[in-house]
Amino acid sequence: TTDRSALIAAIQSSLPPTGDQEAGKQVFVKNCAGCHKSGDIGARVGPDLAGMRSKSREQLLEDILDPNRQILPDYLG
């Protein structure tokens, strides 16, 4: 969809109330670690994701589904 806000809201409403850290780690390893590093896992192509623990679930979802919403100056052309 082109309406990212509607997509984010729809997915957010279907999320369970709590997360599963081990399942999340496996998702990260499979889908994100090729470009992102968190702790000792992954590659440093894109931004390091170590600081993600301080973000809310809502902000994490936005960052995952709309990663270009906020681009750090280090990664601009």
All heavy atoms as a GROMACS GRO file, in nm:
protein
  572
    1THR      N    1   0.083  -0.119   0.000
    1THR     CA    2   0.000   0.000   0.000
    1THR      C    3   0.087   0.125   0.000
    1THR      O    4   0.198   0.123   0.051
    1THR     CB    5  -0.095   0.000   0.122
    1THR    OG1    6  -0.175   0.117   0.115
    1THR    CG2    7  -0.019  -0.001   0.252
    2THR      N    8   0.036   0.231  -0.056
    2THR     CA    9   0.110   0.357  -0.054
    2THR      C   10   0.082   0.435   0.072
    2THR      O   11   0.154   0.528   0.104
    2THR     CB   12   0.073   0.443  -0.177
    2THR    OG1   13  -0.068   0.464  -0.177
    2THR    CG2   14   0.115   0.376  -0.305
    3ASP      N   15  -0.023   0.399   0.146
    3ASP     CA   16  -0.054   0.466   0.271
    3ASP      C   17   0.014   0.392   0.386
    3ASP      O   18  -0.044   0.304   0.447
    3ASP     CB   19  -0.205   0.472   0.292
    3ASP     CG   20  -0.245   0.552   0.415
    3ASP    OD1   21  -0.155   0.596   0.491
    3ASP    OD2   22  -0.366   0.569   0.436
    4ARG      N   23   0.138   0.427   0.411
    4ARG     CA   24   0.216   0.357   0.514
    4ARG      C   25   0.156   0.373   0.653
    4ARG      O   26   0.162   0.282   0.734
    4ARG     CB   27   0.360   0.404   0.513
    4ARG     CG   28   0.427   0.372   0.382
    4ARG     CD   29   0.561   0.319   0.405
    4ARG     NE   30   0.623   0.298   0.275
    4ARG     CZ   31   0.702   0.200   0.249
    4ARG    NH1   32   0.734   0.115   0.343
    4ARG    NH2   33   0.755   0.184   0.131
    5SER      N   34   0.098   0.487   0.681
    5SER     CA   35   0.038   0.509   0.813
    5SER      C   36  -0.076   0.411   0.837
    5SER      O   37  -0.090   0.356   0.946
    5SER     CB   38  -0.014   0.652   0.826
    5SER     OG   39   0.094   0.742   0.818
    6ALA      N   40  -0.159   0.386   0.736
    6ALA     CA   41  -0.269   0.290   0.749
    6ALA      C   42  -0.215   0.149   0.766
    6ALA      O   43  -0.267   0.071   0.848
    6ALA     CB   44  -0.361   0.298   0.628
    7LEU      N   45  -0.111   0.115   0.693
    7LEU     CA   46  -0.049  -0.018   0.705
    7LEU      C   47   0.008  -0.037   0.845
    7LEU      O   48  -0.015  -0.140   0.909
    7LEU     CB   49   0.061  -0.034   0.601
    7LEU     CG   50   0.143  -0.162   0.610
    7LEU    CD1   51   0.057  -0.284   0.583
    7LEU    CD2   52   0.260  -0.157   0.515
    8ILE      N   53   0.078   0.062   0.895
    8ILE     CA   54   0.137   0.055   1.028
    8ILE      C   55   0.027   0.039   1.133
    8ILE      O   56   0.036  -0.046   1.223
    8ILE     CB   57   0.225   0.178   1.057
    8ILE    CG1   58   0.350   0.172   0.969
    8ILE    CG2   59   0.261   0.188   1.204
    8ILE    CD1   60   0.430   0.300   0.964
    9ALA      N   61  -0.081   0.115   1.121
    9ALA     CA   62  -0.191   0.106   1.217
    9ALA      C   63  -0.257  -0.032   1.212
    9ALA      O   64  -0.290  -0.089   1.316
    9ALA     CB   65  -0.294   0.215   1.189
   10ALA      N   66  -0.275  -0.086   1.092
   10ALA     CA   67  -0.338  -0.218   1.079
   10ALA      C   68  -0.251  -0.327   1.142
   10ALA      O   69  -0.302  -0.413   1.214
   10ALA     CB   70  -0.362  -0.249   0.932
   11ILE      N   71  -0.122  -0.322   1.117
   11ILE     CA   72  -0.033  -0.424   1.174
   11ILE      C   73  -0.023  -0.406   1.324
   11ILE      O   74  -0.027  -0.503   1.400
   11ILE     CB   75   0.104  -0.420   1.106
   11ILE    CG1   76   0.091  -0.468   0.961
   11ILE    CG2   77   0.205  -0.506   1.182
   11ILE    CD1   78   0.216  -0.457   0.880
   12GLN      N   79  -0.014  -0.283   1.368
   12GLN     CA   80  -0.002  -0.253   1.511
   12GLN      C   81  -0.121  -0.308   1.589
   12GLN      O   82  -0.105  -0.364   1.697
   12GLN     CB   83   0.011  -0.104   1.531
   12GLN     CG   84   0.055  -0.062   1.667
   12GLN     CD   85   0.089   0.086   1.669
   12GLN    OE1   86   0.034   0.165   1.594
   12GLN    NE2   87   0.180   0.122   1.754
   13SER      N   88  -0.239  -0.298   1.533
   13SER     CA   89  -0.359  -0.345   1.602
   13SER      C   90  -0.364  -0.497   1.611
   13SER      O   91  -0.436  -0.552   1.694
   13SER     CB   92  -0.485  -0.292   1.535
   13SER     OG   93  -0.501  -0.351   1.407
   14SER      N   94  -0.286  -0.566   1.528
   14SER     CA   95  -0.288  -0.712   1.530
   14SER      C   96  -0.172  -0.773   1.610
   14SER      O   97  -0.164  -0.896   1.622
   14SER     CB   98  -0.285  -0.767   1.387
   14SER     OG   99  -0.160  -0.741   1.327
   15LEU      N  100  -0.085  -0.690   1.665
   15LEU     CA  101   0.029  -0.741   1.740
   15LEU      C  102  -0.014  -0.794   1.877
   15LEU      O  103  -0.104  -0.739   1.939
   15LEU     CB  104   0.134  -0.632   1.761
   15LEU     CG  105   0.209  -0.585   1.637
   15LEU    CD1  106   0.301  -0.468   1.675
   15LEU    CD2  107   0.290  -0.697   1.576
   16PRO      N  108   0.053  -0.899   1.924
   16PRO     CA  109   0.025  -0.946   2.060
   16PRO      C  110   0.071  -0.841   2.162
   16PRO      O  111   0.156  -0.757   2.131
   16PRO     CB  112   0.107  -1.075   2.072
   16PRO     CG  113   0.213  -1.063   1.970
   16PRO     CD  114   0.158  -0.976   1.860
   17PRO      N  115   0.020  -0.848   2.285
   17PRO     CA  116   0.054  -0.746   2.384
   17PRO      C  117   0.201  -0.748   2.429
   17PRO      O  118   0.253  -0.648   2.474
   17PRO     CB  119  -0.039  -0.776   2.502
   17PRO     CG  120  -0.088  -0.914   2.479
   17PRO     CD  121  -0.079  -0.941   2.333
   18THR      N  122   0.266  -0.861   2.417
   18THR     CA  123   0.408  -0.870   2.453
   18THR      C  124   0.483  -0.940   2.341
   18THR      O  125   0.425  -1.012   2.260
   18THR     CB  126   0.428  -0.949   2.584
   18THR    OG1  127   0.377  -1.081   2.566
   18THR    CG2  128   0.358  -0.882   2.700
   19GLY      N  129   0.613  -0.917   2.339
   19GLY     CA  130   0.697  -0.978   2.236
   19GLY      C  131   0.767  -1.103   2.286
   19GLY      O  132   0.760  -1.138   2.404
   20ASP      N  133   0.835  -1.170   2.195
   20ASP     CA  134   0.912  -1.290   2.225
   20ASP      C  135   1.055  -1.261   2.182
   20ASP      O  136   1.086  -1.259   2.063
   20ASP     CB  137   0.854  -1.409   2.149
   20ASP     CG  138   0.930  -1.539   2.172
   20ASP    OD1  139   1.050  -1.535   2.206
   20ASP    OD2  140   0.867  -1.645   2.156
   21GLN      N  141   1.142  -1.236   2.278
   21GLN     CA  142   1.279  -1.194   2.249
   21GLN      C  143   1.354  -1.295   2.161
   21GLN      O  144   1.423  -1.256   2.067
   21GLN     CB  145   1.355  -1.169   2.378
   21GLN     CG  146   1.491  -1.108   2.356
   21GLN     CD  147   1.559  -1.068   2.487
   21GLN    OE1  148   1.509  -1.096   2.595
   21GLN    NE2  149   1.671  -1.003   2.477
   22GLU      N  150   1.342  -1.422   2.190
   22GLU     CA  151   1.414  -1.523   2.110
   22GLU      C  152   1.360  -1.530   1.968
   22GLU      O  153   1.438  -1.538   1.873
   22GLU     CB  154   1.406  -1.660   2.177
   22GLU     CG  155   1.494  -1.764   2.112
   22GLU     CD  156   1.642  -1.725   2.100
   22GLU    OE1  157   1.696  -1.663   2.193
   22GLU    OE2  158   1.704  -1.758   1.996
   23ALA      N  159   1.229  -1.523   1.952
   23ALA     CA  160   1.172  -1.522   1.817
   23ALA      C  161   1.216  -1.397   1.741
   23ALA      O  162   1.249  -1.404   1.623
   23ALA     CB  163   1.019  -1.530   1.825
   24GLY      N  164   1.219  -1.283   1.810
   24GLY     CA  165   1.264  -1.159   1.747
   24GLY      C  166   1.409  -1.167   1.703
   24GLY      O  167   1.446  -1.118   1.596
   25LYS      N  168   1.490  -1.232   1.784
   25LYS     CA  169   1.632  -1.249   1.748
   25LYS      C  170   1.644  -1.331   1.621
   25LYS      O  171   1.724  -1.298   1.532
   25LYS     CB  172   1.707  -1.316   1.863
   25LYS     CG  173   1.855  -1.335   1.835
   25LYS     CD  174   1.924  -1.397   1.955
   25LYS     CE  175   2.071  -1.419   1.928
   25LYS     NZ  176   2.138  -1.480   2.045
   26GLN      N  177   1.566  -1.436   1.609
   26GLN     CA  178   1.572  -1.520   1.489
   26GLN      C  179   1.525  -1.444   1.364
   26GLN      O  180   1.582  -1.459   1.257
   26GLN     CB  181   1.489  -1.647   1.509
   26GLN     CG  182   1.544  -1.738   1.617
   26GLN     CD  183   1.691  -1.771   1.599
   26GLN    OE1  184   1.735  -1.806   1.489
   26GLN    NE2  185   1.768  -1.759   1.705
   27VAL      N  186   1.424  -1.360   1.381
   27VAL     CA  187   1.378  -1.276   1.270
   27VAL      C  188   1.489  -1.180   1.228
   27VAL      O  189   1.516  -1.161   1.110
   27VAL     CB  190   1.249  -1.199   1.307
   27VAL    CG1  191   1.216  -1.093   1.203
   27VAL    CG2  192   1.133  -1.296   1.325
   28PHE      N  193   1.555  -1.120   1.327
   28PHE     CA  194   1.666  -1.028   1.299
   28PHE      C  195   1.777  -1.099   1.223
   28PHE      O  196   1.825  -1.049   1.121
   28PHE     CB  197   1.720  -0.967   1.429
   28PHE     CG  198   1.843  -0.883   1.407
   28PHE    CD1  199   1.830  -0.753   1.363
   28PHE    CD2  200   1.969  -0.934   1.429
   28PHE    CE1  201   1.943  -0.674   1.340
   28PHE    CE2  202   2.082  -0.857   1.406
   28PHE     CZ  203   2.068  -0.727   1.362
   29VAL      N  204   1.818  -1.215   1.271
   29VAL     CA  205   1.926  -1.290   1.206
   29VAL      C  206   1.890  -1.323   1.061
   29VAL      O  207   1.970  -1.305   0.970
   29VAL     CB  208   1.959  -1.419   1.287
   29VAL    CG1  209   2.048  -1.512   1.207
   29VAL    CG2  210   2.024  -1.384   1.419
   30LYS      N  211   1.767  -1.365   1.039
   30LYS     CA  212   1.724  -1.406   0.905
   30LYS      C  213   1.705  -1.289   0.810
   30LYS      O  214   1.740  -1.297   0.693
   30LYS     CB  215   1.593  -1.485   0.916
   30LYS     CG  216   1.541  -1.534   0.783
   30LYS     CD  217   1.414  -1.614   0.801
   30LYS     CE  218   1.363  -1.660   0.665
   30LYS     NZ  219   1.235  -1.730   0.679
   31ASN      N  220   1.649  -1.177   0.860
   31ASN     CA  221   1.607  -1.070   0.770
   31ASN      C  222   1.686  -0.940   0.777
   31ASN      O  223   1.679  -0.860   0.685
   31ASN     CB  224   1.460  -1.036   0.798
   31ASN     CG  225   1.369  -1.153   0.772
   31ASN    OD1  226   1.352  -1.194   0.659
   31ASN    ND2  227   1.313  -1.209   0.878
   32CYS      N  228   1.758  -0.917   0.885
   32CYS     CA  229   1.818  -0.786   0.906
   32CYS      C  230   1.970  -0.787   0.919
   32CYS      O  231   2.036  -0.689   0.885
   32CYS     CB  232   1.760  -0.722   1.033
   32CYS     SG  233   1.580  -0.723   1.041
   33ALA      N  234   2.024  -0.898   0.969
   33ALA     CA  235   2.166  -0.904   1.003
   33ALA      C  236   2.259  -0.893   0.883
   33ALA      O  237   2.377  -0.865   0.900
   33ALA     CB  238   2.197  -1.031   1.082
   34GLY      N  239   2.208  -0.910   0.763
   34GLY     CA  240   2.291  -0.894   0.645
   34GLY      C  241   2.338  -0.750   0.626
   34GLY      O  242   2.444  -0.725   0.567
   35CYS      N  243   2.262  -0.655   0.680
   35CYS     CA  244   2.296  -0.514   0.665
   35CYS      C  245   2.312  -0.440   0.798
   35CYS      O  246   2.375  -0.334   0.802
   35CYS     CB  247   2.187  -0.442   0.585
   35CYS     SG  248   2.175  -0.498   0.414
   36HIS      N  249   2.250  -0.491   0.903
   36HIS     CA  250   2.251  -0.421   1.031
   36HIS      C  251   2.320  -0.503   1.138
   36HIS      O  252   2.312  -0.625   1.138
   36HIS     CB  253   2.108  -0.390   1.077
   36HIS     CG  254   2.036  -0.298   0.985
   36HIS    ND1  255   2.058  -0.162   0.984
   36HIS    CD2  256   1.943  -0.322   0.891
   36HIS    CE1  257   1.980  -0.107   0.893
   36HIS    NE2  258   1.910  -0.201   0.834
   37LYS      N  259   2.383  -0.434   1.231
   37LYS     CA  260   2.451  -0.499   1.342
   37LYS      C  261   2.381  -0.463   1.472
   37LYS      O  262   2.339  -0.350   1.492
   37LYS     CB  263   2.596  -0.453   1.347
   37LYS     CG  264   2.682  -0.528   1.445
   37LYS     CD  265   2.829  -0.495   1.420
   37LYS     CE  266   2.919  -0.570   1.513
   37LYS     NZ  267   2.930  -0.711   1.482
   38SER      N  268   2.369  -0.563   1.558
   38SER     CA  269   2.318  -0.542   1.693
   38SER      C  270   2.397  -0.633   1.784
   38SER      O  271   2.393  -0.755   1.770
   38SER     CB  272   2.168  -0.573   1.701
   38SER     OG  273   2.122  -0.547   1.832
   39GLY      N  274   2.474  -0.573   1.872
   39GLY     CA  275   2.563  -0.654   1.956
   39GLY      C  276   2.670  -0.717   1.870
   39GLY      O  277   2.733  -0.650   1.789
   40ASP      N  278   2.686  -0.847   1.884
   40ASP     CA  279   2.789  -0.917   1.805
   40ASP      C  280   2.730  -0.989   1.684
   40ASP      O  281   2.797  -1.071   1.622
   40ASP     CB  282   2.866  -1.015   1.894
   40ASP     CG  283   2.778  -1.121   1.957
   40ASP    OD1  284   2.654  -1.110   1.948
   40ASP    OD2  285   2.831  -1.216   2.016
   41ILE      N  286   2.606  -0.960   1.650
   41ILE     CA  287   2.539  -1.026   1.537
   41ILE      C  288   2.522  -0.925   1.424
   41ILE      O  289   2.477  -0.813   1.446
   41ILE     CB  290   2.401  -1.080   1.579
   41ILE    CG1  291   2.416  -1.181   1.691
   41ILE    CG2  292   2.329  -1.142   1.460
   41ILE    CD1  293   2.285  -1.224   1.753
   42GLY      N  294   2.555  -0.966   1.303
   42GLY     CA  295   2.526  -0.887   1.185
   42GLY      C  296   2.645  -0.817   1.124
   42GLY      O  297   2.760  -0.838   1.163
   43ALA      N  298   2.615  -0.736   1.022
   43ALA     CA  299   2.715  -0.663   0.945
   43ALA      C  300   2.684  -0.514   0.952
   43ALA      O  301   2.568  -0.474   0.960
   43ALA     CB  302   2.713  -0.709   0.800
   44ARG      N  303   2.786  -0.432   0.948
   44ARG     CA  304   2.767  -0.287   0.958
   44ARG      C  305   2.765  -0.224   0.820
   44ARG      O  306   2.858  -0.157   0.778
   44ARG     CB  307   2.877  -0.225   1.044
   44ARG     CG  308   2.859  -0.076   1.062
   44ARG     CD  309   2.871  -0.035   1.206
   44ARG     NE  310   2.876   0.103   1.242
   44ARG     CZ  311   2.802   0.201   1.195
   44ARG    NH1  312   2.721   0.182   1.097
   44ARG    NH2  313   2.812   0.323   1.242
   45VAL      N  314   2.657  -0.248   0.746
   45VAL     CA  315   2.636  -0.181   0.618
   45VAL      C  316   2.543  -0.063   0.642
   45VAL      O  317   2.572   0.050   0.606
   45VAL     CB  318   2.575  -0.278   0.514
   45VAL    CG1  319   2.543  -0.206   0.384
   45VAL    CG2  320   2.668  -0.396   0.489
   46GLY      N  321   2.431  -0.090   0.706
   46GLY     CA  322   2.337   0.014   0.747
   46GLY      C  323   2.361   0.050   0.892
   46GLY      O  324   2.457   0.003   0.953
   47PRO      N  325   2.274   0.132   0.949
   47PRO     CA  326   2.292   0.175   1.088
   47PRO      C  327   2.297   0.059   1.188
   47PRO      O  328   2.228  -0.041   1.171
   47PRO     CB  329   2.169   0.262   1.115
   47PRO     CG  330   2.123   0.306   0.980
   47PRO     CD  331   2.157   0.194   0.887
   48ASP      N  332   2.378   0.076   1.291
   48ASP     CA  333   2.384  -0.018   1.403
   48ASP      C  334   2.252  -0.008   1.478
   48ASP      O  335   2.202   0.101   1.503
   48ASP     CB  336   2.501   0.020   1.495
   48ASP     CG  337   2.528  -0.082   1.602
   48ASP    OD1  338   2.433  -0.123   1.671
   48ASP    OD2  339   2.645  -0.121   1.618
   49LEU      N  340   2.194  -0.120   1.514
   49LEU     CA  341   2.063  -0.120   1.578
   49LEU      C  342   2.068  -0.144   1.728
   49LEU      O  343   1.966  -0.171   1.791
   49LEU     CB  344   1.975  -0.227   1.511
   49LEU     CG  345   1.953  -0.207   1.361
   49LEU    CD1  346   1.862  -0.316   1.306
   49LEU    CD2  347   1.898  -0.071   1.329
   50ALA      N  348   2.185  -0.129   1.787
   50ALA     CA  349   2.199  -0.154   1.930
   50ALA      C  350   2.107  -0.067   2.015
   50ALA      O  351   2.059  -0.110   2.119
   50ALA     CB  352   2.344  -0.134   1.973
   51GLY      N  353   2.078   0.054   1.974
   51GLY     CA  354   1.995   0.145   2.051
   51GLY      C  355   1.846   0.120   2.039
   51GLY      O  356   1.766   0.192   2.098
   52MET      N  357   1.807   0.018   1.968
   52MET     CA  358   1.664  -0.007   1.946
   52MET      C  359   1.590  -0.046   2.073
   52MET      O  360   1.470  -0.028   2.082
   52MET     CB  361   1.644  -0.119   1.842
   52MET     CG  362   1.690  -0.083   1.704
   52MET     SD  363   1.592   0.052   1.636
   52MET     CE  364   1.719   0.169   1.598
   53ARG      N  365   1.659  -0.096   2.172
   53ARG     CA  366   1.592  -0.138   2.296
   53ARG      C  367   1.523  -0.022   2.367
   53ARG      O  368   1.429  -0.042   2.442
   53ARG     CB  369   1.690  -0.204   2.392
   53ARG     CG  370   1.740  -0.337   2.344
   53ARG     CD  371   1.837  -0.397   2.446
   53ARG     NE  372   1.892  -0.519   2.397
   53ARG     CZ  373   1.849  -0.639   2.434
   53ARG    NH1  374   1.750  -0.650   2.520
   53ARG    NH2  375   1.903  -0.748   2.385
   54SER      N  376   1.569   0.099   2.342
   54SER     CA  377   1.510   0.215   2.410
   54SER      C  378   1.386   0.268   2.337
   54SER      O  379   1.319   0.356   2.388
   54SER     CB  380   1.614   0.326   2.423
   54SER     OG  381   1.651   0.373   2.295
   55LYS      N  382   1.356   0.214   2.220
   55LYS     CA  383   1.241   0.262   2.143
   55LYS      C  384   1.115   0.186   2.180
   55LYS      O  385   1.120   0.069   2.218
   55LYS     CB  386   1.266   0.245   1.993
   55LYS     CG  387   1.373   0.338   1.940
   55LYS     CD  388   1.374   0.338   1.791
   55LYS     CE  389   1.470   0.444   1.740
   55LYS     NZ  390   1.446   0.472   1.600
   56SER      N  391   1.001   0.251   2.163
   56SER     CA  392   0.872   0.186   2.189
   56SER      C  393   0.843   0.086   2.077
   56SER      O  394   0.900   0.094   1.967
   56SER     CB  395   0.760   0.291   2.193
   56SER     OG  396   0.740   0.346   2.063
   57ARG      N  397   0.754  -0.005   2.104
   57ARG     CA  398   0.713  -0.102   2.002
   57ARG      C  399   0.656  -0.031   1.880
   57ARG      O  400   0.678  -0.070   1.767
   57ARG     CB  401   0.610  -0.199   2.059
   57ARG     CG  402   0.668  -0.297   2.157
   57ARG     CD  403   0.562  -0.376   2.232
   57ARG     NE  404   0.455  -0.428   2.151
   57ARG     CZ  405   0.432  -0.556   2.130
   57ARG    NH1  406   0.508  -0.647   2.184
   57ARG    NH2  407   0.332  -0.595   2.055
   58GLU      N  408   0.580   0.076   1.904
   58GLU     CA  409   0.521   0.152   1.795
   58GLU      C  410   0.628   0.214   1.706
   58GLU      O  411   0.619   0.210   1.584
   58GLU     CB  412   0.427   0.260   1.850
   58GLU     CG  413   0.305   0.207   1.921
   58GLU     CD  414   0.331   0.158   2.064
   58GLU    OE1  415   0.438   0.188   2.122
   58GLU    OE2  416   0.242   0.090   2.118
   59GLN      N  417   0.732   0.272   1.769
   59GLN     CA  418   0.839   0.335   1.692
   59GLN      C  419   0.919   0.230   1.614
   59GLN      O  420   0.957   0.252   1.500
   59GLN     CB  421   0.932   0.415   1.782
   59GLN     CG  422   1.037   0.492   1.705
   59GLN     CD  423   0.978   0.593   1.608
   59GLN    OE1  424   0.898   0.674   1.648
   59GLN    NE2  425   1.016   0.586   1.483
   60LEU      N  426   0.943   0.115   1.676
   60LEU     CA  427   1.014   0.007   1.607
   60LEU      C  428   0.936  -0.037   1.483
   60LEU      O  429   0.995  -0.057   1.376
   60LEU     CB  430   1.037  -0.112   1.699
   60LEU     CG  431   1.143  -0.094   1.805
   60LEU    CD1  432   1.142  -0.214   1.901
   60LEU    CD2  433   1.280  -0.080   1.742
   61LEU      N  434   0.806  -0.052   1.498
   61LEU     CA  435   0.724  -0.093   1.384
   61LEU      C  436   0.733   0.010   1.272
   61LEU      O  437   0.751  -0.026   1.155
   61LEU     CB  438   0.579  -0.112   1.429
   61LEU     CG  439   0.483  -0.163   1.322
   61LEU    CD1  440   0.524  -0.301   1.272
   61LEU    CD2  441   0.341  -0.168   1.378
   62GLU      N  442   0.724   0.137   1.306
   62GLU     CA  443   0.738   0.243   1.205
   62GLU      C  444   0.875   0.237   1.138
   62GLU      O  445   0.885   0.251   1.016
   62GLU     CB  446   0.717   0.380   1.268
   62GLU     CG  447   0.574   0.411   1.300
   62GLU     CD  448   0.558   0.550   1.360
   62GLU    OE1  449   0.651   0.633   1.352
   62GLU    OE2  450   0.449   0.577   1.414
   63ASP      N  451   0.979   0.217   1.216
   63ASP     CA  452   1.115   0.212   1.162
   63ASP      C  453   1.134   0.094   1.067
   63ASP      O  454   1.204   0.104   0.967
   63ASP     CB  455   1.219   0.204   1.273
   63ASP     CG  456   1.232   0.333   1.352
   63ASP    OD1  457   1.178   0.437   1.308
   63ASP    OD2  458   1.296   0.330   1.458
   64ILE      N  459   1.069  -0.017   1.097
   64ILE     CA  460   1.082  -0.136   1.013
   64ILE      C  461   1.000  -0.121   0.885
   64ILE      O  462   1.048  -0.152   0.776
   64ILE     CB  463   1.039  -0.263   1.091
   64ILE    CG1  464   1.140  -0.293   1.202
   64ILE    CG2  465   1.023  -0.382   0.997
   64ILE    CD1  466   1.094  -0.394   1.303
   65LEU      N  467   0.877  -0.074   0.897
   65LEU     CA  468   0.788  -0.066   0.781
   65LEU      C  469   0.810   0.058   0.695
   65LEU      O  470   0.770   0.060   0.579
   65LEU     CB  471   0.642  -0.073   0.827
   65LEU     CG  472   0.602  -0.204   0.895
   65LEU    CD1  473   0.458  -0.196   0.942
   65LEU    CD2  474   0.622  -0.322   0.801
   66ASP      N  475   0.871   0.160   0.750
   66ASP     CA  476   0.896   0.284   0.675
   66ASP      C  477   1.037   0.334   0.708
   66ASP      O  478   1.054   0.440   0.768
   66ASP     CB  479   0.791   0.388   0.709
   66ASP     CG  480   0.788   0.504   0.611
   66ASP    OD1  481   0.866   0.502   0.513
   66ASP    OD2  482   0.707   0.597   0.631
   67PRO      N  483   1.139   0.256   0.670
   67PRO     CA  484   1.276   0.287   0.712
   67PRO      C  485   1.331   0.418   0.658
   67PRO      O  486   1.424   0.474   0.715
   67PRO     CB  487   1.356   0.168   0.659
   67PRO     CG  488   1.276   0.114   0.546
   67PRO     CD  489   1.132   0.139   0.585
   68ASN      N  490   1.274   0.470   0.551
   68ASN     CA  491   1.325   0.594   0.494
   68ASN      C  492   1.264   0.718   0.558
   68ASN      O  493   1.298   0.829   0.521
   68ASN     CB  494   1.301   0.596   0.344
   68ASN     CG  495   1.385   0.492   0.275
   68ASN    OD1  496   1.494   0.458   0.319
   68ASN    ND2  497   1.331   0.434   0.168
   69ARG      N  498   1.175   0.699   0.654
   69ARG     CA  499   1.113   0.814   0.721
   69ARG      C  500   1.219   0.897   0.792
   69ARG      O  501   1.215   1.018   0.792
   69ARG     CB  502   1.009   0.765   0.821
   69ARG     CG  503   0.937   0.879   0.891
   69ARG     CD  504   0.831   0.829   0.983
   69ARG     NE  505   0.722   0.776   0.902
   69ARG     CZ  506   0.611   0.725   0.951
   69ARG    NH1  507   0.595   0.716   1.080
   69ARG    NH2  508   0.517   0.681   0.872
   70GLN      N  509   1.315   0.829   0.854
   70GLN     CA  510   1.426   0.898   0.922
   70GLN      C  511   1.556   0.837   0.871
   70GLN      O  512   1.582   0.720   0.896
   70GLN     CB  513   1.420   0.878   1.072
   70GLN     CG  514   1.318   0.960   1.142
   70GLN     CD  515   1.333   0.946   1.293
   70GLN    OE1  516   1.381   0.845   1.342
   70GLN    NE2  517   1.295   1.048   1.363
   71ILE      N  518   1.635   0.916   0.802
   71ILE     CA  519   1.764   0.869   0.753
   71ILE      C  520   1.873   0.950   0.824
   71ILE      O  521   1.872   1.073   0.821
   71ILE     CB  522   1.777   0.885   0.600
   71ILE    CG1  523   1.667   0.803   0.531
   71ILE    CG2  524   1.915   0.841   0.554
   71ILE    CD1  525   1.664   0.819   0.382
   72LEU      N  526   1.962   0.878   0.890
   72LEU     CA  527   2.072   0.945   0.960
   72LEU      C  528   2.165   1.014   0.860
   72LEU      O  529   2.186   0.964   0.749
   72LEU     CB  530   2.152   0.842   1.042
   72LEU     CG  531   2.074   0.771   1.151
   72LEU    CD1  532   2.159   0.662   1.214
   72LEU    CD2  533   2.030   0.870   1.257
   73PRO      N  534   2.220   1.128   0.895
   73PRO     CA  535   2.309   1.202   0.804
   73PRO      C  536   2.424   1.118   0.749
   73PRO      O  537   2.466   1.137   0.636
   73PRO     CB  538   2.361   1.317   0.890
   73PRO     CG  539   2.259   1.335   0.998
   73PRO     CD  540   2.201   1.198   1.022
   74ASP      N  541   2.474   1.023   0.828
   74ASP     CA  542   2.585   0.938   0.783
   74ASP      C  543   2.549   0.854   0.661
   74ASP      O  544   2.637   0.805   0.590
   74ASP     CB  545   2.629   0.841   0.894
   74ASP     CG  546   2.688   0.914   1.013
   74ASP    OD1  547   2.713   1.035   1.003
   74ASP    OD2  548   2.708   0.849   1.116
   75TYR      N  549   2.418   0.835   0.636
   75TYR     CA  550   2.374   0.746   0.528
   75TYR      C  551   2.310   0.819   0.411
   75TYR      O  552   2.255   0.758   0.323
   75TYR     CB  553   2.281   0.639   0.585
   75TYR     CG  554   2.352   0.553   0.686
   75TYR    CD1  555   2.344   0.582   0.822
   75TYR    CD2  556   2.432   0.449   0.645
   75TYR    CE1  557   2.414   0.506   0.914
   75TYR    CE2  558   2.502   0.373   0.737
   75TYR     CZ  559   2.491   0.401   0.871
   75TYR     OH  560   2.562   0.326   0.962
   76LEU      N  561   2.317   0.951   0.412
   76LEU     CA  562   2.265   1.029   0.298
   76LEU      C  563   2.369   1.030   0.187
   76LEU      O  564   2.489   1.038   0.212
   76LEU     CB  565   2.232   1.171   0.342
   76LEU     CG  566   2.114   1.186   0.437
   76LEU    CD1  567   2.103   1.331   0.485
   76LEU    CD2  568   1.986   1.141   0.372
   77GLY      N  569   2.322   1.022   0.062
   77GLY     CA  570   2.402   1.017  -0.059
   77GLY      C  571   2.522   1.099  -0.055
   77GLY      O  572   2.624   1.098  -0.098
   0.00000   0.00000   0.00000
